[in-house]
Amino acid sequence: MGVLEFITSIVAMVLGAVTIWILILRKGRRIERAQPDGHYDMSELSGMAESMQERIGVLESILDAEVPDWRQQNESGTE
């Protein structure tokens, strides 16, 4: 029984590793790369815009906390 258990455990480990490897490769292929001519899908553009809005919101909240009058300084052109 010792040899059968050893072989079973080796097969299980190899199958697990192969499964993880296949999933990682498939996930890598799903990531869409930007087209060389600059064309994007509308869903990609929408996602990019939402991401930028979130980032801008975070940056503005940081600036509001650190430099309370940054908006007035920016509007008047003086720094």
PDB file of N, CA, C and O in Angstrom:
ATOM      1  N   MET A   1       0.817  -1.197   0.000  1.00  0.00           N
ATOM      2  CA  MET A   1       0.000   0.000   0.000  1.00  0.00           C
ATOM      3  C   MET A   1       0.857   1.255   0.000  1.00  0.00           C
ATOM      4  O   MET A   1       0.380   2.295  -0.453  1.00  0.00           O
ATOM      5  N   GLY A   2       2.046   1.219   0.463  1.00  0.00           N
ATOM      6  CA  GLY A   2       2.902   2.391   0.513  1.00  0.00           C
ATOM      7  C   GLY A   2       3.214   2.926  -0.869  1.00  0.00           C
ATOM      8  O   GLY A   2       3.222   4.141  -1.067  1.00  0.00           O
ATOM      9  N   VAL A   3       3.474   2.048  -1.836  1.00  0.00           N
ATOM     10  CA  VAL A   3       3.808   2.469  -3.187  1.00  0.00           C
ATOM     11  C   VAL A   3       2.587   3.076  -3.872  1.00  0.00           C
ATOM     12  O   VAL A   3       2.707   4.081  -4.573  1.00  0.00           O
ATOM     13  N   LEU A   4       1.413   2.476  -3.676  1.00  0.00           N
ATOM     14  CA  LEU A   4       0.190   2.986  -4.279  1.00  0.00           C
ATOM     15  C   LEU A   4      -0.144   4.384  -3.743  1.00  0.00           C
ATOM     16  O   LEU A   4      -0.547   5.260  -4.508  1.00  0.00           O
ATOM     17  N   GLU A   5       0.018   4.589  -2.462  1.00  0.00           N
ATOM     18  CA  GLU A   5      -0.230   5.907  -1.874  1.00  0.00           C
ATOM     19  C   GLU A   5       0.765   6.945  -2.398  1.00  0.00           C
ATOM     20  O   GLU A   5       0.401   8.095  -2.645  1.00  0.00           O
ATOM     21  N   PHE A   6       2.019   6.529  -2.564  1.00  0.00           N
ATOM     22  CA  PHE A   6       3.042   7.428  -3.083  1.00  0.00           C
ATOM     23  C   PHE A   6       2.717   7.840  -4.513  1.00  0.00           C
ATOM     24  O   PHE A   6       2.791   9.022  -4.848  1.00  0.00           O
ATOM     25  N   ILE A   7       2.363   6.891  -5.347  1.00  0.00           N
ATOM     26  CA  ILE A   7       2.036   7.177  -6.741  1.00  0.00           C
ATOM     27  C   ILE A   7       0.793   8.063  -6.824  1.00  0.00           C
ATOM     28  O   ILE A   7       0.744   8.991  -7.631  1.00  0.00           O
ATOM     29  N   THR A   8      -0.199   7.781  -6.000  1.00  0.00           N
ATOM     30  CA  THR A   8      -1.424   8.579  -5.982  1.00  0.00           C
ATOM     31  C   THR A   8      -1.125  10.023  -5.585  1.00  0.00           C
ATOM     32  O   THR A   8      -1.658  10.958  -6.182  1.00  0.00           O
ATOM     33  N   SER A   9      -0.278  10.202  -4.582  1.00  0.00           N
ATOM     34  CA  SER A   9       0.041  11.563  -4.152  1.00  0.00           C
ATOM     35  C   SER A   9       0.848  12.303  -5.213  1.00  0.00           C
ATOM     36  O   SER A   9       0.635  13.499  -5.412  1.00  0.00           O
ATOM     37  N   ILE A  10       1.760  11.634  -5.894  1.00  0.00           N
ATOM     38  CA  ILE A  10       2.542  12.269  -6.966  1.00  0.00           C
ATOM     39  C   ILE A  10       1.622  12.687  -8.114  1.00  0.00           C
ATOM     40  O   ILE A  10       1.733  13.799  -8.632  1.00  0.00           O
ATOM     41  N   VAL A  11       0.720  11.796  -8.505  1.00  0.00           N
ATOM     42  CA  VAL A  11      -0.214  12.110  -9.591  1.00  0.00           C
ATOM     43  C   VAL A  11      -1.102  13.290  -9.199  1.00  0.00           C
ATOM     44  O   VAL A  11      -1.350  14.167 -10.027  1.00  0.00           O
ATOM     45  N   ALA A  12      -1.577  13.331  -7.976  1.00  0.00           N
ATOM     46  CA  ALA A  12      -2.427  14.428  -7.519  1.00  0.00           C
ATOM     47  C   ALA A  12      -1.662  15.751  -7.539  1.00  0.00           C
ATOM     48  O   ALA A  12      -2.217  16.770  -7.950  1.00  0.00           O
ATOM     49  N   MET A  13      -0.424  15.757  -7.112  1.00  0.00           N
ATOM     50  CA  MET A  13       0.373  16.984  -7.116  1.00  0.00           C
ATOM     51  C   MET A  13       0.640  17.464  -8.539  1.00  0.00           C
ATOM     52  O   MET A  13       0.558  18.659  -8.822  1.00  0.00           O
ATOM     53  N   VAL A  14       0.958  16.534  -9.430  1.00  0.00           N
ATOM     54  CA  VAL A  14       1.234  16.915 -10.813  1.00  0.00           C
ATOM     55  C   VAL A  14      -0.028  17.462 -11.467  1.00  0.00           C
ATOM     56  O   VAL A  14       0.035  18.478 -12.159  1.00  0.00           O
ATOM     57  N   LEU A  15      -1.157  16.822 -11.267  1.00  0.00           N
ATOM     58  CA  LEU A  15      -2.402  17.311 -11.840  1.00  0.00           C
ATOM     59  C   LEU A  15      -2.778  18.681 -11.277  1.00  0.00           C
ATOM     60  O   LEU A  15      -3.267  19.540 -12.012  1.00  0.00           O
ATOM     61  N   GLY A  16      -2.556  18.886  -9.999  1.00  0.00           N
ATOM     62  CA  GLY A  16      -2.823  20.195  -9.401  1.00  0.00           C
ATOM     63  C   GLY A  16      -1.943  21.275  -9.994  1.00  0.00           C
ATOM     64  O   GLY A  16      -2.414  22.369 -10.303  1.00  0.00           O
ATOM     65  N   ALA A  17      -0.658  20.968 -10.154  1.00  0.00           N
ATOM     66  CA  ALA A  17       0.275  21.943 -10.725  1.00  0.00           C
ATOM     67  C   ALA A  17      -0.080  22.258 -12.169  1.00  0.00           C
ATOM     68  O   ALA A  17      -0.035  23.417 -12.581  1.00  0.00           O
ATOM     69  N   VAL A  18      -0.430  21.243 -12.938  1.00  0.00           N
ATOM     70  CA  VAL A  18      -0.795  21.449 -14.343  1.00  0.00           C
ATOM     71  C   VAL A  18      -2.076  22.274 -14.438  1.00  0.00           C
ATOM     72  O   VAL A  18      -2.188  23.146 -15.299  1.00  0.00           O
ATOM     73  N   THR A  19      -3.032  22.005 -13.567  1.00  0.00           N
ATOM     74  CA  THR A  19      -4.281  22.768 -13.578  1.00  0.00           C
ATOM     75  C   THR A  19      -4.019  24.238 -13.284  1.00  0.00           C
ATOM     76  O   THR A  19      -4.544  25.108 -13.978  1.00  0.00           O
ATOM     77  N   ILE A  20      -3.225  24.522 -12.281  1.00  0.00           N
ATOM     78  CA  ILE A  20      -2.898  25.913 -11.940  1.00  0.00           C
ATOM     79  C   ILE A  20      -2.158  26.584 -13.086  1.00  0.00           C
ATOM     80  O   ILE A  20      -2.425  27.740 -13.413  1.00  0.00           O
ATOM     81  N   TRP A  21      -1.226  25.857 -13.696  1.00  0.00           N
ATOM     82  CA  TRP A  21      -0.451  26.385 -14.815  1.00  0.00           C
ATOM     83  C   TRP A  21      -1.366  26.750 -15.983  1.00  0.00           C
ATOM     84  O   TRP A  21      -1.208  27.812 -16.586  1.00  0.00           O
ATOM     85  N   ILE A  22      -2.321  25.876 -16.304  1.00  0.00           N
ATOM     86  CA  ILE A  22      -3.256  26.136 -17.400  1.00  0.00           C
ATOM     87  C   ILE A  22      -4.122  27.353 -17.081  1.00  0.00           C
ATOM     88  O   ILE A  22      -4.352  28.188 -17.955  1.00  0.00           O
ATOM     89  N   LEU A  23      -4.601  27.464 -15.850  1.00  0.00           N
ATOM     90  CA  LEU A  23      -5.435  28.611 -15.476  1.00  0.00           C
ATOM     91  C   LEU A  23      -4.668  29.917 -15.572  1.00  0.00           C
ATOM     92  O   LEU A  23      -5.216  30.928 -16.010  1.00  0.00           O
ATOM     93  N   ILE A  24      -3.418  29.907 -15.171  1.00  0.00           N
ATOM     94  CA  ILE A  24      -2.599  31.118 -15.258  1.00  0.00           C
ATOM     95  C   ILE A  24      -2.380  31.509 -16.710  1.00  0.00           C
ATOM     96  O   ILE A  24      -2.447  32.691 -17.046  1.00  0.00           O
ATOM     97  N   LEU A  25      -2.121  30.538 -17.576  1.00  0.00           N
ATOM     98  CA  LEU A  25      -1.919  30.841 -18.988  1.00  0.00           C
ATOM     99  C   LEU A  25      -3.186  31.380 -19.633  1.00  0.00           C
ATOM    100  O   LEU A  25      -3.120  32.308 -20.439  1.00  0.00           O
ATOM    101  N   ARG A  26      -4.330  30.816 -19.295  1.00  0.00           N
ATOM    102  CA  ARG A  26      -5.590  31.289 -19.865  1.00  0.00           C
ATOM    103  C   ARG A  26      -5.907  32.698 -19.401  1.00  0.00           C
ATOM    104  O   ARG A  26      -6.407  33.512 -20.178  1.00  0.00           O
ATOM    105  N   LYS A  27      -5.619  32.992 -18.134  1.00  0.00           N
ATOM    106  CA  LYS A  27      -5.882  34.333 -17.611  1.00  0.00           C
ATOM    107  C   LYS A  27      -5.002  35.358 -18.325  1.00  0.00           C
ATOM    108  O   LYS A  27      -5.453  36.464 -18.622  1.00  0.00           O
ATOM    109  N   GLY A  28      -3.769  35.000 -18.595  1.00  0.00           N
ATOM    110  CA  GLY A  28      -2.857  35.895 -19.303  1.00  0.00           C
ATOM    111  C   GLY A  28      -3.322  36.191 -20.714  1.00  0.00           C
ATOM    112  O   GLY A  28      -3.102  37.293 -21.217  1.00  0.00           O
ATOM    113  N   ARG A  29      -3.950  35.243 -21.352  1.00  0.00           N
ATOM    114  CA  ARG A  29      -4.434  35.449 -22.719  1.00  0.00           C
ATOM    115  C   ARG A  29      -5.679  36.310 -22.754  1.00  0.00           C
ATOM    116  O   ARG A  29      -5.940  36.976 -23.756  1.00  0.00           O
ATOM    117  N   ARG A  30      -6.457  36.311 -21.675  1.00  0.00           N
ATOM    118  CA  ARG A  30      -7.691  37.082 -21.636  1.00  0.00           C
ATOM    119  C   ARG A  30      -7.433  38.578 -21.573  1.00  0.00           C
ATOM    120  O   ARG A  30      -8.276  39.367 -21.999  1.00  0.00           O
ATOM    121  N   ILE A  31      -6.291  38.979 -21.051  1.00  0.00           N
ATOM    122  CA  ILE A  31      -5.976  40.404 -20.941  1.00  0.00           C
ATOM    123  C   ILE A  31      -5.801  40.961 -22.348  1.00  0.00           C
ATOM    124  O   ILE A  31      -4.915  40.539 -23.091  1.00  0.00           O
ATOM    125  N   GLU A  32      -6.648  41.904 -22.698  1.00  0.00           N
ATOM    126  CA  GLU A  32      -6.590  42.472 -24.032  1.00  0.00           C
ATOM    127  C   GLU A  32      -5.538  43.565 -24.075  1.00  0.00           C
ATOM    128  O   GLU A  32      -5.502  44.452 -23.222  1.00  0.00           O
ATOM    129  N   ARG A  33      -4.708  43.487 -25.056  1.00  0.00           N
ATOM    130  CA  ARG A  33      -3.662  44.482 -25.231  1.00  0.00           C
ATOM    131  C   ARG A  33      -4.215  45.631 -26.072  1.00  0.00           C
ATOM    132  O   ARG A  33      -5.150  45.450 -26.852  1.00  0.00           O
ATOM    133  N   ALA A  34      -3.635  46.795 -25.904  1.00  0.00           N
ATOM    134  CA  ALA A  34      -4.036  47.946 -26.706  1.00  0.00           C
ATOM    135  C   ALA A  34      -3.644  47.683 -28.156  1.00  0.00           C
ATOM    136  O   ALA A  34      -2.582  47.123 -28.429  1.00  0.00           O
ATOM    137  N   GLN A  35      -4.485  48.079 -29.056  1.00  0.00           N
ATOM    138  CA  GLN A  35      -4.215  47.896 -30.471  1.00  0.00           C
ATOM    139  C   GLN A  35      -3.084  48.838 -30.888  1.00  0.00           C
ATOM    140  O   GLN A  35      -3.012  49.964 -30.397  1.00  0.00           O
ATOM    141  N   PRO A  36      -2.210  48.398 -31.774  1.00  0.00           N
ATOM    142  CA  PRO A  36      -1.105  49.267 -32.185  1.00  0.00           C
ATOM    143  C   PRO A  36      -1.574  50.542 -32.870  1.00  0.00           C
ATOM    144  O   PRO A  36      -0.867  51.549 -32.836  1.00  0.00           O
ATOM    145  N   ASP A  37      -2.747  50.521 -33.491  1.00  0.00           N
ATOM    146  CA  ASP A  37      -3.229  51.715 -34.162  1.00  0.00           C
ATOM    147  C   ASP A  37      -4.036  52.615 -33.234  1.00  0.00           C
ATOM    148  O   ASP A  37      -4.560  53.636 -33.681  1.00  0.00           O
ATOM    149  N   GLY A  38      -4.151  52.263 -31.945  1.00  0.00           N
ATOM    150  CA  GLY A  38      -4.791  53.110 -30.960  1.00  0.00           C
ATOM    151  C   GLY A  38      -6.290  52.913 -30.827  1.00  0.00           C
ATOM    152  O   GLY A  38      -6.941  53.698 -30.138  1.00  0.00           O
ATOM    153  N   HIS A  39      -6.858  51.906 -31.453  1.00  0.00           N
ATOM    154  CA  HIS A  39      -8.293  51.669 -31.345  1.00  0.00           C
ATOM    155  C   HIS A  39      -8.609  50.897 -30.069  1.00  0.00           C
ATOM    156  O   HIS A  39      -7.931  49.926 -29.732  1.00  0.00           O
ATOM    157  N   TYR A  40      -9.635  51.336 -29.372  1.00  0.00           N
ATOM    158  CA  TYR A  40     -10.064  50.696 -28.145  1.00  0.00           C
ATOM    159  C   TYR A  40     -11.531  50.325 -28.262  1.00  0.00           C
ATOM    160  O   TYR A  40     -12.284  50.943 -29.014  1.00  0.00           O
ATOM    161  N   ASP A  41     -11.918  49.328 -27.523  1.00  0.00           N
ATOM    162  CA  ASP A  41     -13.318  48.951 -27.426  1.00  0.00           C
ATOM    163  C   ASP A  41     -14.006  49.942 -26.497  1.00  0.00           C
ATOM    164  O   ASP A  41     -13.368  50.487 -25.597  1.00  0.00           O
ATOM    165  N   MET A  42     -15.300  50.184 -26.702  1.00  0.00           N
ATOM    166  CA  MET A  42     -16.027  51.144 -25.863  1.00  0.00           C
ATOM    167  C   MET A  42     -16.047  50.707 -24.399  1.00  0.00           C
ATOM    168  O   MET A  42     -16.003  51.552 -23.505  1.00  0.00           O
ATOM    169  N   SER A  43     -16.113  49.413 -24.147  1.00  0.00           N
ATOM    170  CA  SER A  43     -16.102  48.951 -22.759  1.00  0.00           C
ATOM    171  C   SER A  43     -14.748  49.225 -22.114  1.00  0.00           C
ATOM    172  O   SER A  43     -14.676  49.535 -20.925  1.00  0.00           O
ATOM    173  N   GLU A  44     -13.672  49.111 -22.897  1.00  0.00           N
ATOM    174  CA  GLU A  44     -12.345  49.427 -22.372  1.00  0.00           C
ATOM    175  C   GLU A  44     -12.251  50.914 -22.029  1.00  0.00           C
ATOM    176  O   GLU A  44     -11.735  51.291 -20.976  1.00  0.00           O
ATOM    177  N   LEU A  45     -12.758  51.746 -22.933  1.00  0.00           N
ATOM    178  CA  LEU A  45     -12.713  53.191 -22.687  1.00  0.00           C
ATOM    179  C   LEU A  45     -13.545  53.568 -21.481  1.00  0.00           C
ATOM    180  O   LEU A  45     -13.150  54.429 -20.695  1.00  0.00           O
ATOM    181  N   SER A  46     -14.691  52.932 -21.326  1.00  0.00           N
ATOM    182  CA  SER A  46     -15.545  53.207 -20.176  1.00  0.00           C
ATOM    183  C   SER A  46     -14.844  52.819 -18.878  1.00  0.00           C
ATOM    184  O   SER A  46     -14.885  53.564 -17.899  1.00  0.00           O
ATOM    185  N   GLY A  47     -14.205  51.661 -18.871  1.00  0.00           N
ATOM    186  CA  GLY A  47     -13.465  51.226 -17.689  1.00  0.00           C
ATOM    187  C   GLY A  47     -12.306  52.145 -17.365  1.00  0.00           C
ATOM    188  O   GLY A  47     -12.035  52.434 -16.199  1.00  0.00           O
ATOM    189  N   MET A  48     -11.614  52.609 -18.416  1.00  0.00           N
ATOM    190  CA  MET A  48     -10.505  53.537 -18.201  1.00  0.00           C
ATOM    191  C   MET A  48     -11.002  54.861 -17.621  1.00  0.00           C
ATOM    192  O   MET A  48     -10.363  55.440 -16.742  1.00  0.00           O
ATOM    193  N   ALA A  49     -12.139  55.331 -18.115  1.00  0.00           N
ATOM    194  CA  ALA A  49     -12.694  56.595 -17.620  1.00  0.00           C
ATOM    195  C   ALA A  49     -13.117  56.471 -16.160  1.00  0.00           C
ATOM    196  O   ALA A  49     -12.868  57.374 -15.362  1.00  0.00           O
ATOM    197  N   GLU A  50     -13.747  55.369 -15.813  1.00  0.00           N
ATOM    198  CA  GLU A  50     -14.153  55.164 -14.415  1.00  0.00           C
ATOM    199  C   GLU A  50     -12.938  55.095 -13.499  1.00  0.00           C
ATOM    200  O   GLU A  50     -12.948  55.651 -12.401  1.00  0.00           O
ATOM    201  N   SER A  51     -11.898  54.417 -13.951  1.00  0.00           N
ATOM    202  CA  SER A  51     -10.674  54.322 -13.160  1.00  0.00           C
ATOM    203  C   SER A  51     -10.053  55.706 -12.956  1.00  0.00           C
ATOM    204  O   SER A  51      -9.610  56.037 -11.856  1.00  0.00           O
ATOM    205  N   MET A  52     -10.024  56.508 -14.015  1.00  0.00           N
ATOM    206  CA  MET A  52      -9.462  57.850 -13.907  1.00  0.00           C
ATOM    207  C   MET A  52     -10.297  58.724 -12.973  1.00  0.00           C
ATOM    208  O   MET A  52      -9.742  59.509 -12.205  1.00  0.00           O
ATOM    209  N   GLN A  53     -11.623  58.597 -13.031  1.00  0.00           N
ATOM    210  CA  GLN A  53     -12.484  59.375 -12.138  1.00  0.00           C
ATOM    211  C   GLN A  53     -12.209  59.017 -10.681  1.00  0.00           C
ATOM    212  O   GLN A  53     -12.168  59.900  -9.824  1.00  0.00           O
ATOM    213  N   GLU A  54     -12.022  57.734 -10.394  1.00  0.00           N
ATOM    214  CA  GLU A  54     -11.714  57.315  -9.026  1.00  0.00           C
ATOM    215  C   GLU A  54     -10.373  57.886  -8.578  1.00  0.00           C
ATOM    216  O   GLU A  54     -10.246  58.376  -7.456  1.00  0.00           O
ATOM    217  N   ARG A  55      -9.383  57.823  -9.448  1.00  0.00           N
ATOM    218  CA  ARG A  55      -8.055  58.341  -9.103  1.00  0.00           C
ATOM    219  C   ARG A  55      -8.090  59.845  -8.867  1.00  0.00           C
ATOM    220  O   ARG A  55      -7.485  60.345  -7.919  1.00  0.00           O
ATOM    221  N   ILE A  56      -8.798  60.562  -9.727  1.00  0.00           N
ATOM    222  CA  ILE A  56      -8.906  62.015  -9.567  1.00  0.00           C
ATOM    223  C   ILE A  56      -9.610  62.355  -8.257  1.00  0.00           C
ATOM    224  O   ILE A  56      -9.218  63.290  -7.559  1.00  0.00           O
ATOM    225  N   GLY A  57     -10.648  61.595  -7.929  1.00  0.00           N
ATOM    226  CA  GLY A  57     -11.353  61.821  -6.663  1.00  0.00           C
ATOM    227  C   GLY A  57     -10.454  61.627  -5.462  1.00  0.00           C
ATOM    228  O   GLY A  57     -10.501  62.403  -4.507  1.00  0.00           O
ATOM    229  N   VAL A  58      -9.631  60.584  -5.511  1.00  0.00           N
ATOM    230  CA  VAL A  58      -8.701  60.335  -4.407  1.00  0.00           C
ATOM    231  C   VAL A  58      -7.674  61.454  -4.313  1.00  0.00           C
ATOM    232  O   VAL A  58      -7.381  61.948  -3.224  1.00  0.00           O
ATOM    233  N   LEU A  59      -7.131  61.850  -5.458  1.00  0.00           N
ATOM    234  CA  LEU A  59      -6.139  62.933  -5.450  1.00  0.00           C
ATOM    235  C   LEU A  59      -6.731  64.240  -4.942  1.00  0.00           C
ATOM    236  O   LEU A  59      -6.080  64.962  -4.187  1.00  0.00           O
ATOM    237  N   GLU A  60      -7.949  64.548  -5.346  1.00  0.00           N
ATOM    238  CA  GLU A  60      -8.584  65.774  -4.870  1.00  0.00           C
ATOM    239  C   GLU A  60      -8.850  65.721  -3.371  1.00  0.00           C
ATOM    240  O   GLU A  60      -8.707  66.734  -2.685  1.00  0.00           O
ATOM    241  N   SER A  61      -9.231  64.565  -2.854  1.00  0.00           N
ATOM    242  CA  SER A  61      -9.460  64.465  -1.409  1.00  0.00           C
ATOM    243  C   SER A  61      -8.146  64.611  -0.631  1.00  0.00           C
ATOM    244  O   SER A  61      -8.124  65.188   0.455  1.00  0.00           O
ATOM    245  N   ILE A  62      -7.070  64.092  -1.187  1.00  0.00           N
ATOM    246  CA  ILE A  62      -5.760  64.260  -0.542  1.00  0.00           C
ATOM    247  C   ILE A  62      -5.361  65.732  -0.556  1.00  0.00           C
ATOM    248  O   ILE A  62      -4.900  66.265   0.453  1.00  0.00           O
ATOM    249  N   LEU A  63      -5.539  66.380  -1.696  1.00  0.00           N
ATOM    250  CA  LEU A  63      -5.203  67.805  -1.783  1.00  0.00           C
ATOM    251  C   LEU A  63      -6.077  68.638  -0.852  1.00  0.00           C
ATOM    252  O   LEU A  63      -5.587  69.574  -0.220  1.00  0.00           O
ATOM    253  N   ASP A  64      -7.362  68.310  -0.762  1.00  0.00           N
ATOM    254  CA  ASP A  64      -8.249  69.041   0.152  1.00  0.00           C
ATOM    255  C   ASP A  64      -7.772  68.929   1.594  1.00  0.00           C
ATOM    256  O   ASP A  64      -7.871  69.888   2.360  1.00  0.00           O
ATOM    257  N   ALA A  65      -7.257  67.765   1.966  1.00  0.00           N
ATOM    258  CA  ALA A  65      -6.783  67.567   3.338  1.00  0.00           C
ATOM    259  C   ALA A  65      -5.434  68.235   3.577  1.00  0.00           C
ATOM    260  O   ALA A  65      -5.191  68.779   4.654  1.00  0.00           O
ATOM    261  N   GLU A  66      -4.563  68.195   2.584  1.00  0.00           N
ATOM    262  CA  GLU A  66      -3.203  68.711   2.755  1.00  0.00           C
ATOM    263  C   GLU A  66      -3.107  70.212   2.469  1.00  0.00           C
ATOM    264  O   GLU A  66      -2.439  70.941   3.203  1.00  0.00           O
ATOM    265  N   VAL A  67      -3.766  70.670   1.414  1.00  0.00           N
ATOM    266  CA  VAL A  67      -3.700  72.072   0.997  1.00  0.00           C
ATOM    267  C   VAL A  67      -5.131  72.558   0.795  1.00  0.00           C
ATOM    268  O   VAL A  67      -5.673  72.465  -0.306  1.00  0.00           O
ATOM    269  N   PRO A  68      -5.743  73.076   1.861  1.00  0.00           N
ATOM    270  CA  PRO A  68      -7.169  73.419   1.782  1.00  0.00           C
ATOM    271  C   PRO A  68      -7.533  74.431   0.688  1.00  0.00           C
ATOM    272  O   PRO A  68      -8.637  74.369   0.146  1.00  0.00           O
ATOM    273  N   ASP A  69      -6.645  75.341   0.358  1.00  0.00           N
ATOM    274  CA  ASP A  69      -6.992  76.357  -0.633  1.00  0.00           C
ATOM    275  C   ASP A  69      -6.356  76.106  -1.998  1.00  0.00           C
ATOM    276  O   ASP A  69      -6.104  77.052  -2.743  1.00  0.00           O
ATOM    277  N   TRP A  70      -6.096  74.857  -2.330  1.00  0.00           N
ATOM    278  CA  TRP A  70      -5.459  74.543  -3.602  1.00  0.00           C
ATOM    279  C   TRP A  70      -6.351  74.884  -4.792  1.00  0.00           C
ATOM    280  O   TRP A  70      -5.851  75.244  -5.858  1.00  0.00           O
ATOM    281  N   ARG A  71      -7.661  74.775  -4.617  1.00  0.00           N
ATOM    282  CA  ARG A  71      -8.564  75.073  -5.730  1.00  0.00           C
ATOM    283  C   ARG A  71      -8.512  76.565  -6.085  1.00  0.00           C
ATOM    284  O   ARG A  71      -8.482  76.921  -7.263  1.00  0.00           O
ATOM    285  N   GLN A  72      -8.501  77.431  -5.076  1.00  0.00           N
ATOM    286  CA  GLN A  72      -8.433  78.868  -5.325  1.00  0.00           C
ATOM    287  C   GLN A  72      -7.089  79.243  -5.945  1.00  0.00           C
ATOM    288  O   GLN A  72      -7.029  80.093  -6.834  1.00  0.00           O
ATOM    289  N   GLN A  73      -6.015  78.611  -5.479  1.00  0.00           N
ATOM    290  CA  GLN A  73      -4.698  78.888  -6.038  1.00  0.00           C
ATOM    291  C   GLN A  73      -4.635  78.474  -7.499  1.00  0.00           C
ATOM    292  O   GLN A  73      -4.042  79.170  -8.323  1.00  0.00           O
ATOM    293  N   ASN A  74      -5.240  77.355  -7.816  1.00  0.00           N
ATOM    294  CA  ASN A  74      -5.212  76.851  -9.190  1.00  0.00           C
ATOM    295  C   ASN A  74      -6.065  77.708 -10.107  1.00  0.00           C
ATOM    296  O   ASN A  74      -5.679  77.940 -11.253  1.00  0.00           O
ATOM    297  N   GLU A  75      -7.206  78.184  -9.643  1.00  0.00           N
ATOM    298  CA  GLU A  75      -8.090  78.994 -10.477  1.00  0.00           C
ATOM    299  C   GLU A  75      -7.503  80.377 -10.769  1.00  0.00           C
ATOM    300  O   GLU A  75      -7.680  80.926 -11.857  1.00  0.00           O
ATOM    301  N   SER A  76      -6.801  80.927  -9.774  1.00  0.00           N
ATOM    302  CA  SER A  76      -6.233  82.275  -9.981  1.00  0.00           C
ATOM    303  C   SER A  76      -4.927  82.247 -10.752  1.00  0.00           C
ATOM    304  O   SER A  76      -4.471  83.282 -11.239  1.00  0.00           O
ATOM    305  N   GLY A  77      -4.316  81.068 -10.869  1.00  0.00           N
ATOM    306  CA  GLY A  77      -3.073  80.957 -11.621  1.00  0.00           C
ATOM    307  C   GLY A  77      -1.835  81.223 -10.796  1.00  0.00           C
ATOM    308  O   GLY A  77      -0.732  81.192 -11.341  1.00  0.00           O
ATOM    309  N   THR A  78      -1.968  81.486  -9.486  1.00  0.00           N
ATOM    310  CA  THR A  78      -0.802  81.726  -8.639  1.00  0.00           C
ATOM    311  C   THR A  78      -0.500  80.482  -7.841  1.00  0.00           C
ATOM    312  O   THR A  78      -1.392  79.747  -7.417  1.00  0.00           O
ATOM    313  N   GLU A  79       0.767  80.272  -7.654  1.00  0.00           N
ATOM    314  CA  GLU A  79       1.175  79.105  -6.866  1.00  0.00           C
ATOM    315  C   GLU A  79       2.176  79.486  -5.827  1.00  0.00           C
ATOM    316  O   GLU A  79       2.634  78.632  -5.068  1.00  0.00           O
TER     317      GLU A  79
END
